[in-house]
Amino acid sequence: MTDANGGLPVTLLAGFLGAGKTTLLNYILSQNHGRRIAVIENEFGEIPVDHHLVIGAEDDIFEMNNGCVCCSIRSDLIETLNRLIERHDPFDAVLIECTGLASPAPIAQAFLVEGAVSTSLTLDGVVTLVDCLNIERQLGEIEVAWEQIAFSNVILLNKTDLAPAADVERLRKRLAGINPLARFHETVNAMVDLSDILHIGGFNLDASRPLDIGAYPANPGADHGGITSVGVSLAGEIDWNRFCQWLQMLLITDGMDVFRAKGVLALPGEDERFIFQSVYMMIDGRPDNPWGSGPRLNELVFIGRDLDRQRLEAGVRACLASA
């Protein structure tokens, strides 16, 4: 099954050690969900799948009786992906587990940079599991835990049965301060409806949802180890060419620190909202729904490290058509 961009959708699964990634993978490989999913695991032996569920094995590729296929990264991720593609199996999706000690960003970048991986594959989203009992301690000690949150399209708040509801809600708000673009789902034993994590169109503008900058006030950053979200809301009309030039220069100078940007712009003479997004050095945009009777506001969200709110606001303001 291909996505809107014509490629087999690939989902990256992130999360720090103990968050529940192995539990989720075991759940996917053992349930009768009616989907044929290729799961790429760093170490297949870590997945405690019952032996009777395995109906065939070829080297380190295992086929399950629910139609899913699991294999481990033998030497290189690209090589592993090619091996799966060469099997000519009609997969519905590919799910890649990222190591718990690293950011998913480098793997995501490989899919977003043209020519890095097969054109038959398309990055669909980054899903991150967090351990509700330990994530706040991890955020205080381990920088990569922040990056896993910042790059996510979906965040699964796992082990909610072991934490008070008030603590889970407080955690949700704190993580939304890092990444207001992510969707949140609460899980127990990593059990989640697969429609919440697969085929989500996380990097597809056609699947964009309206931004609500006011829903989660941008955090100033003191609590986030340098990784923050900054929301900018500005009246007026944006010169798209001027905006692209400014954003491209920002990414050239600070590209490693500006993880993601997304927003809705009002363009001169256009009755439709204009949606844009930026991931690393890539910028994409398209017209969206008509503005209607509401105010024409430019609303943008930037996620990154040590973001300068005043600098970002001044940069966007300088792109106003009337400036």
Secondary structure, 3 states (H helix, E strand, C coil): CCCCCCCEEEEEEECCCCCCHHHHHHHHHHCCCCCCEEEEECCHHHCCCCHHHEEEEECCEEEECCCCEEEECCCCHHHHHHHHHHCCCCCCEEEEECCCCCCCHHHHHHHHCCCCCCCCEEEEEEEEEEECCCHHHHHHHCHHHHHHHHCCCEEEEECHHHCCHHHHHHHHHHHHHHCCCCEEEECCCCCCCHHHCCCCCCCCHHHCCCCCHHHCCCCCCCCCCCEEEEEEEEECCECHHHHHHHHHHHHHHHCCCEEEEEEEECCCCCCEEEEEEEECCEEEEEEEEECCCCCCEEEEEEEEECCCHHHHHHHHHCCECCC
